[in-house]
Amino acid sequence: MPPPLLSLVVPFFNAETWLLPLLQSIDQQLTPEVQLVLVADGPTDGSVALVQGFMEHSGHRPCYLLLQQANAGVSVARNQGIRHAAGSYIGFVDADDLLLPGYIDQVLQAIRSEQPDLIELGYRRFHQPEQLQSSKARYLHRWAGELPAGQALLDVASRNQWFPWLRIYRRQVMPDFQFPPAVGYCEDMMALPALYLACQRVYHLRLPLYGYRVHPASLSFQVNQRHKLQLAHFFSQLQAGLYPDLPERARRLMLLHLAYWLYRWQLQQPAPDAQTAAMASQLQQLARRFCWGRGFSWRKKWQLWHSVAVIQRRFQR
């Protein structure tokens, strides 16, 4: 049997509630050219049994690979999936989301006809599946087709859309690509600039092919102090020149979005600490330098400046 053209990596942890609809949305599109790599990240619910039962009854059993590991976080789980992926192209799927009709067919067509280094997708947000038909289609770029990797990176940095599931990459472009281990929040923003910098040809598949489920149990809503410290460290690294080939405008936009998040979190603190005080000066200078540039929404500009003012008043008490 020839190796698959596309591998999709699905990490999961205690996702029993969401996995069945996801697997059904994938299975009905599977072909022998696609490998589905499911990585169980030490779940304590019935997720693994659910996956095993589904695989046994699937008409595409050879397409499935189930890996199990002790709980180590989503980055380690994705990296495990990448290591075991056999496809020439690798994409990612979150366990609580859905593949929309046409995903696999359209991606395979783009791979065969364009052979790009990176494919980007459109998506729809939803709370319940019945909302998908009326949900707005969202895209990274205004136009479909090929665009320079540098421009694609600027658009992504401007929209701050770093979700791994929004793109499929050619393994050969960056064979050692991985997500930062032990990082469970914004790990995509930390890792994906390297992928864009390694690419030359980006193809925007301007179709809503992915369903992004929004719910409070999502990791995006579960930010803790460790996540904030990791993000603050990444902010400092980016300021100090991490990714030296990163275009200055992309760096500036990434720093502004990080500043926005960090300031919002600091507003939730009952009192500023020494680290908050040290960072506040840096963020204030950044806001003054770059906040009025393009690519940062007026809502976020206003909220960032409001946050600066509030934290300044706290320091003066």
Secondary structure, 3 states (H helix, E strand, C coil): CCCCCEEEEEEECCCHHHHHHHHHHHHCCCCCCEEEEEEEECCCCCHHHHHHHHHHHCCCHHHEEEEEECCCCHHHHHHHHHHHCCCCEEEECCCCCEECCCHHHHHHHHHHHHCCCEEEEEEEEECCHHHHHHCCEECCCCCCEEEEHHHHHHHHHHHCCCCHHHEEEEHHHCCCCCCCCCCCCCHHHHHHHHHHHHCCEEEEEEEEEEEEECCCCCHHHCCCHHHHHHHHHHHHHHHCCCCCCCCHHHHHHHHHHHHHHHHHHHHCCCCCCHHHHHHHHHHHHHHHHHCCCCCCCHHHHHHHHHHHHHHHHHHCC
